[in-house]
């Protein structure tokens, strides 16, 4: 049926827009069962009907779908239609998790970090060899999406154009941005005072690659947090929701920190 303000003749949907081309359906395993039935009908009948219209429109679309869900298990519990599974199951390409293909991490990280430098108007940044090794040692439970998010946070929170292992480890194991690096620096100082030689380790036992150079007096954590928040707000054009996402915290947490720090 139509809705208030609907266009006469309806509006093109994504499948119609992809006519004679390809449509990518990400996380197909999360699609509601009712919507699965509609998709199956489109794939079998090769036609769609616009919302607000009673006309049928033929479509010729190649469908590529992706999921990290075990679809066979989803079928067994009634969460995914078996007929849709076999309709989509023409060619399967299994992509191993990022932790199983560490050789890809350096190239992906470089691509993502330069992408966000351009997007946020930041100077180009370079990952040191030790930083790449720290990335390769991390298990990446969130796969490529997590790597992309970490590179975005590095662009926002790291001042230097050279990103070292300490910067990476601070984000991966100790939370967000400058706050994490402050804790990491404190641990490094303690390690040196205890006579530890060489490189300091993170809480997760991954070698940070950070040297044992001198570290100055610690800066108040509140100042570090406020500076990171200000940079994120500037990069987000004042949008607090986007700034919170960049910092890896909720909007409520960002609001609470701003209220406490200012």
C-alpha angles and dihedrals in degrees: 000000000000127000134215110289094014116157119251107258091018132259128281113260125211094265092052090047088054092055110144089008142067133285122199117213109194121202092009089174090069094057113118114251092241091056090046089061091053092049091049091052091051092050094049100040096033093219139101137198120217121233107261094021134091095203122108117226122199116227134190108198135161110219124210116182133183135196142164090203124102096244094190089057089046089053090051092055094043097250096116131039114246093210091054090047092057091042090057095036097088097117125007123202113188113208111196118226116271092252088064095054105045091158088073095055098080094053094043093047091050092049093048096045093051090045091057093043088058094041095049096037093243126148114264113275130209128210115222120227089253090052090054090049090053089052091049092051093055116095096225101213088180093051120206094345090059092048090051091050092049092052090051091051091048091055090051101042107031114081097190121083088222112070113204134190092267091059091049095046092048090060098039099047110016107042130256132355125297094003090061094046090052091056090045091052090050091053091048091053091050090050092052092047089053089056097255111163129207121007129000120234130225125238089263091056096249117140108247095199089224115149125230096250122146119282122205128228112305117260118230109271091228090061091049092049093047092050092051091048092049091052092049093049090049092050090047093050091244094307104141095194091055092042091053090051091051091052093047094241135108122265089245091055091049091051091048093049092048091050092049097043100044 
